[in-house]
Amino acid sequence: MLKALSLFQPIRSTSLKIPESTVTLSGMDTLTAIRERRSIKHYDAGHRMPDAEVRKLLELTMQAPTAFNIQHWRFVVVQNPEIRKQIRTVAWDQAQVTDASLLVVLCANKDAWKEDPARYWKNAPKEVQDILLPAIGQYYKDRPEVQQDECMRSCGLAGATLMLAAKAMGYDSCPMDGFDFEQVGKIIQLPENHVISFMVAIGKGTEKAWPKPGQLSYGEVVKTDRF
């Protein structure tokens, strides 16, 4: 099997902070991005996203919230075409896996809460650190279900941020859970204390999405005070 050791290392395309002026955004506002984001399946396989835009997109995604600010998501950007092909074979042969400009596997570290947690609050006032740092351990220690659930919640928030940021930058996206999680984990050499939440394909769509096939009514979804 093709080695994927580099996948859990930082992206090395650039080690410099990208100036805002080098990245051109589409200017789409948040409300428009929310309304126009759709799950697109077909992409221009020849399109390459500039490194500066990739960096910008992931930096925006890292602004997503996490409980206790533990930032336990880990974003595996699959760049190697051969590894993309391997993932496609365990993802129902979905073309976007290989054709999209980016394939991001959203993972999370279940042990992030205990890995030098002081760094998550290093810029906070000492009185805040004195309260929150002990609380992190109290909340997560010996609670594997909470650790797992928190990973999924955080990746969900990050994934939404990723897709909306992509739309605002002029790209389409598709969230994916139609794949063999165990096999993808092996391909990307997922550490034992990490978990995969889902994947997102991002690129230039070549076909428009269908009209929304069945949007539920506001009244069915939104409740006041109780069910």
Buried (B, 14 or more C-beta within 10 A) or exposed (E): EEEBEEBBEEBEEEEEEBEEEEBEEEEBEEEEBBEEBBBBBBBBBEBEBEEBBBBBBBEBBBEBEBBBBBBBBBBBBBBEEEBBEBBBEBBEEBBBBBBBBBBBBBBBBBBBBEEEBEEBBEEBEEEEBEEBBEEBEEBBEEEEEBBEEBBBBBBBBBBBBBBBBBBBBEBBBBBBEEBBBEBBBBBBBBBEEBBBBBBBBBBBBBEEBEEEEEEEEEEEEEEEEEE
